């Protein structure tokens, strides 16, 4: 199945990268080693870091939602419908 990277962002400190793609888990990476950092982030996000670097915000393409998550736990702090269809 095809997958598309929808977002990639560096943390404000430059030590982490977050990626999101279609049909896949949003992933957190160590920018220095390139290794994944264990997390339970939601799927299908187009993520970016918030200014503190302690959380991310992303839009959920399929569900038309905006989601804010803590890092690295992936715990959803807030979520709201941003659009009636796909974003």
Secondary structure per residue as TSV (DSSP state, phi and psi in degrees):
chain	resnum	aa	ss	phi	psi
A	1	X	-	360.0	140.6
A	2	X	-	-73.7	143.4
A	3	X	-	-133.1	145.1
A	4	X	-	-123.9	132.4
A	5	X	E	-72.5	123.3
A	6	X	E	-100.8	-17.5
A	7	X	E	-165.5	148.8
A	8	X	E	-148.1	130.3
A	9	X	E	-143.3	142.8
A	10	X	E	-90.0	145.0
A	11	X	-	-68.2	158.2
A	12	X	T	-55.6	-31.0
A	13	X	T	-84.9	-11.3
A	14	X	S	79.2	9.4
A	15	X	S	-96.8	-11.7
A	16	X	E	-134.6	155.2
A	17	X	E	-127.9	141.4
A	18	X	E	-120.2	136.0
A	19	X	E	-127.1	152.2
A	20	X	E	-141.3	145.3
A	21	X	E	-148.2	168.0
A	22	X	T	-73.4	137.9
A	23	X	T	65.4	22.8
A	24	X	S	-145.8	162.5
A	25	X	B	-71.2	141.9
A	26	X	-	-69.4	132.4
A	27	X	E	-122.0	147.4
A	28	X	E	-110.0	135.6
A	29	X	E	-128.4	149.5
A	30	X	E	-82.3	117.5
A	31	X	T	-67.9	-23.1
A	32	X	T	-82.9	-36.5
A	33	X	T	-104.2	-20.9
A	34	X	-	79.9	4.3
A	35	X	-	-87.9	149.2
A	36	X	E	-68.9	145.3
A	37	X	E	-103.7	123.3
A	38	X	-	-55.6	130.1
A	39	X	-	-159.3	167.0
A	40	X	-	-123.1	51.1
A	41	X	-	-70.5	150.8
A	42	X	-	-63.5	160.1
A	43	X	B	-81.7	162.5
A	44	X	S	60.9	26.3
A	45	X	E	-89.4	150.3
A	46	X	E	-104.7	93.4
A	47	X	E	-94.5	158.3
A	48	X	E	-148.4	154.4
A	49	X	E	-77.2	145.2
A	50	X	-	-82.1	162.6
A	51	X	T	-54.5	-29.9
A	52	X	T	-74.2	-24.1
A	53	X	S	81.1	0.8
A	54	X	S	-92.6	-4.3
A	55	X	E	-156.0	166.7
A	56	X	E	-126.3	160.8
A	57	X	E	-129.0	144.0
A	58	X	E	-156.3	157.2
A	59	X	E	-98.9	141.0
A	60	X	E	-96.9	103.3
A	61	X	T	-53.3	-51.2
A	62	X	T	-69.9	-35.0
A	63	X	T	-99.7	-5.7
A	64	X	T	65.6	33.9
A	65	X	E	-118.0	155.6
A	66	X	E	-107.5	136.0
A	67	X	E	-130.6	136.0
A	68	X	E	-114.1	127.8
A	69	X	E	-128.9	143.8
A	70	X	E	-74.7	152.4
A	71	X	T	-116.9	146.9
A	72	X	T	-88.8	3.5
A	73	X	T	-62.8	-32.4
A	74	X	-	83.7	2.8
A	75	X	-	-59.6	128.1
A	76	X	E	-77.2	119.2
A	77	X	E	-89.3	-32.9
A	78	X	E	-156.3	150.2
A	79	X	E	-156.3	136.3
A	80	X	E	-148.2	153.4
A	81	X	E	-74.0	122.2
A	82	X	-	-105.8	-17.1
A	83	X	-	-158.0	145.7
A	84	X	S	-69.6	-23.0
A	85	X	S	-124.9	-155.1
A	86	X	-	-70.5	152.7
A	87	X	-	-90.5	360.0
